[in-house]
Amino acid sequence: MTERVLFVERDYVIVLKREGTKDLWRLMFLIYGFGEGIEVWLRPDEVKELIEALKEVKDGSLEGGDQRD
């Protein structure tokens, strides 16, 4: 199992997790106090795209909304 916490805030946590040999990853938005959250299944290429987008946001180069090609 591979798991990485991407973001922790006072009210929620965002986790990216892969279990076993599956090609799919789970992106989980877990809200504290509710016992459940939102899960999105991603393929490896979608995980790479998500990581690139997060890097762009962190660097401040992704501004003004959706800028996909």
C-alpha positions in Angstrom: 0.0 0.0 0.0 1.3 3.5 -0.9 -0.2 6.5 0.9 0.7 10.1 0.8 -1.0 13.0 2.7 -1.2 15.9 0.3 -2.8 18.6 2.4 -3.9 18.9 6.0 -6.2 21.7 7.2 -8.0 22.2 10.5 -11.2 20.7 9.1 -10.1 18.2 6.5 -7.2 16.2 5.0 -6.5 15.2 1.4 -4.9 11.8 0.9 -3.7 10.0 -2.2 -3.6 6.2 -1.7 -2.8 3.1 -3.8 -3.4 -0.4 -2.4 -1.8 -3.6 -3.6 -1.0 -4.0 -7.3 -4.0 -2.1 -8.6 -3.4 0.6 -11.3 -6.0 2.9 -9.7 -5.3 5.4 -7.0 -7.8 6.8 -4.5 -7.9 10.6 -3.9 -9.7 11.1 -0.6 -11.1 14.3 0.9 -11.7 13.4 4.5 -13.7 15.8 6.7 -12.9 15.6 10.4 -15.9 14.8 12.6 -18.1 13.3 9.8 -16.5 9.8 9.6 -16.6 9.9 5.8 -15.6 12.0 2.9 -15.3 12.1 -0.8 -13.3 9.5 -2.8 -12.3 9.8 -6.4 -10.6 7.0 -8.3 -7.7 8.1 -10.6 -5.6 6.3 -13.2 -1.8 6.8 -13.1 -1.9 9.3 -15.9 -4.5 11.3 -14.0 -2.4 11.2 -10.9 0.6 12.7 -12.8 -1.7 15.4 -14.2 -3.0 16.2 -10.7 0.6 16.5 -9.3 1.6 18.8 -12.2 -1.4 21.0 -11.5 -0.6 21.1 -7.8 3.0 22.2 -8.6 1.7 24.9 -10.9 -0.7 26.2 -8.2 2.1 26.1 -5.6 4.4 28.1 -7.9 1.6 30.6 -8.7 1.8 29.9 -12.4 -1.8 28.6 -12.6 -4.1 31.6 -12.2 -7.4 32.7 -13.5 -9.2 29.4 -13.5 -9.1 26.5 -15.9 -6.2 26.7 -18.3 -6.1 23.3 -19.9 -5.1 22.9 -23.5 
